[in-house]
C-alpha cells in the first residue's frame, strides 16, 4: 500500500495549520503595535472586591481597554508613603514609562473606602467615620497630585474615591 498521497496530504494540512497559527499570532501583535498611545494612566488599589467595579467605571468613562493601569495597595497612599519606599519608586517609574511610551496626559487615581492599606500604613480604621475617612483620603490624594504636578506640570490629575458598591465621587 502506497502511503505517499496520505503523507503529502498530512504535510499539506500541517503546513496550512502552521501558517494559519502564525497568521493568527501576527494579527494581535500588529494590532497592539498600532495602538501605541493611550490618554490615561490609572492608579488604583489592589483590593479584589473592587476590580470589576473599577473596570466598569473605566468603561463607563469610555476608556475600556484604552488606559494603562498600575496597582498599589492604598493607591495614592501607596504611592506617597515612606513606609514602603519601593512602592514610591515603582509608581514614579511606571508614570515616567507611561508618559514616554504611551504619551499619557492624564493620571486618574482611585482610592476606595474601607481600605486595608490605610489601616496597615496609618494604623487607623477610618471606615467607621465616613467624613473623617473622606478627609484622610483627600489628604493623601492631594499630596500625590501636588507631587505629580511638581514633576509633570502638564499632566492632568483626577482624584476619585470609590465606595464598596462601586459608586465614585470626585475629590478636589
C-alpha positions in Angstrom: 0.0 0.0 0.0 1.4 3.4 -1.1 1.5 5.9 1.8 2.8 8.8 -0.2 -0.5 10.5 -1.0 -1.5 10.3 2.6 1.8 11.7 3.8 1.5 14.6 1.2 -2.0 15.4 2.4 -0.8 15.3 6.0 2.1 17.6 5.3 -0.1 20.0 3.3 -2.6 20.2 6.2 0.1 20.6 8.8 1.7 23.4 6.7 -1.7 25.1 6.3 -2.4 24.7 10.0 1.0 26.1 11.0 0.6 29.0 8.6 -2.9 29.8 10.0 -1.5 29.7 13.5 1.3 32.1 12.7 -1.1 34.4 10.9 -3.4 34.3 14.0 -0.5 35.3 16.3 0.7 38.1 14.0 -2.6 39.9 14.0 -2.8 40.6 17.7 0.8 41.7 17.8 0.4 44.1 14.9 -2.8 45.5 16.4 -1.0 46.0 19.7 1.8 47.9 18.0 -0.7 50.1 16.2 -2.3 51.2 19.5 0.8 52.8 20.9 -0.8 55.8 22.7 -3.4 56.0 25.5 -4.6 59.1 27.2 -4.8 57.8 30.8 -2.8 56.1 33.4 -5.0 54.7 36.2 -3.6 54.1 39.7 -5.9 52.0 41.9 -5.7 49.8 45.0 -5.2 46.1 44.8 -8.4 45.3 46.7 -10.0 42.3 44.9 -13.5 43.5 46.0 -13.4 46.4 43.5 -11.7 45.2 40.4 -14.9 44.6 38.5 -16.2 48.0 39.6 -13.1 49.7 38.5 -13.2 48.1 35.1 -16.9 49.0 34.8 -16.2 52.6 35.8 -13.4 53.0 33.3 -15.7 51.5 30.6 -18.4 54.0 31.5 -15.9 56.7 31.1 -15.2 55.5 27.5 -11.8 54.0 28.4 -12.4 50.3 28.2 -9.1 48.7 27.1 -7.7 52.1 26.5 -5.7 53.0 29.6 -2.6 51.9 31.4 -3.1 50.6 34.9 -0.8 50.5 37.9 -2.0 48.8 41.1 -0.6 49.6 44.5 -2.1 48.8 47.9 -3.7 52.0 49.1 -3.5 53.6 45.6 -2.5 57.3 46.5 -1.2 56.3 49.9 0.9 53.5 48.5 2.5 56.0 46.1 3.4 58.5 48.8 4.1 56.5 51.9 7.5 56.4 53.5 6.7 53.0 55.0 7.2 51.3 51.6 9.7 53.3 49.6 9.9 50.7 46.8 6.2 51.4 46.1 7.1 55.1 45.6 9.8 54.2 43.2 7.5 51.8 41.4 4.8 54.4 40.9 7.1 57.1 39.6 8.9 54.7 37.3 5.6 53.5 35.9 4.3 57.0 35.4 7.5 58.0 33.6 7.3 55.0 31.3 3.6 55.6 30.6 4.3 59.2 29.6 7.3 58.2 27.4 5.8 55.1 25.7 2.1 55.9 25.5 2.0 59.7 25.8 -0.4 59.7 28.7 -1.7 63.2 29.6 -3.9 62.2 32.5 -3.4 60.4 35.8 -6.6 59.1 37.4 -6.2 57.9 41.0 -9.0 55.8 42.5 -8.8 55.3 46.3 -11.6 53.4 48.0 -13.4 53.3 51.3 -12.6 50.6 53.9 -9.1 50.3 52.5 -6.9 47.8 54.4 -3.7 49.5 53.3 -4.9 52.7 55.1 -5.4 50.5 58.2 -1.9 48.9 57.9 0.0 52.1 57.0 -1.8 54.7 59.0 -2.9 52.4 61.9 -6.4 53.7 61.8 -9.7 52.0 61.0 -11.3 55.0 59.2 -14.4 53.5 57.7 -16.4 53.8 60.9 -16.4 57.6 60.5 -17.1 58.4 56.8 -16.4 62.1 56.9 -13.0 61.5 58.5 -12.3 58.7 56.1 -13.1 61.1 53.2 -10.8 63.8 54.7 -7.9 61.4 55.1 -8.2 60.0 51.5 -8.5 63.5 50.2 -5.3 64.5 52.0 -3.3 61.6 50.5 -4.8 62.1 47.1 -3.9 65.8 47.1 -0.4 65.1 48.3 0.1 62.8 45.4 -1.5 65.2 43.0 0.8 68.0 44.2 3.9 65.8 43.8 2.8 64.8 40.3 2.2 68.4 39.3 5.7 69.4 40.5 7.3 66.7 38.4 4.9 66.7 35.4 3.1 70.1 35.3 1.3 69.3 32.0 -0.3 66.1 33.4 -3.9 66.4 34.4 -4.7 64.6 37.7 -8.2 63.3 38.7 -8.8 62.4 42.3 -11.5 59.8 42.9 -12.9 57.9 45.9 -14.9 54.7 45.3 -17.3 53.1 47.8 -17.7 49.3 48.2 -20.7 49.4 45.9 -18.7 50.9 43.0 -20.0 54.4 43.3 -17.3 57.0 42.6 -17.1 60.6 43.9 -14.6 63.2 42.6 -12.5 64.9 45.2 -10.7 68.1 44.6 
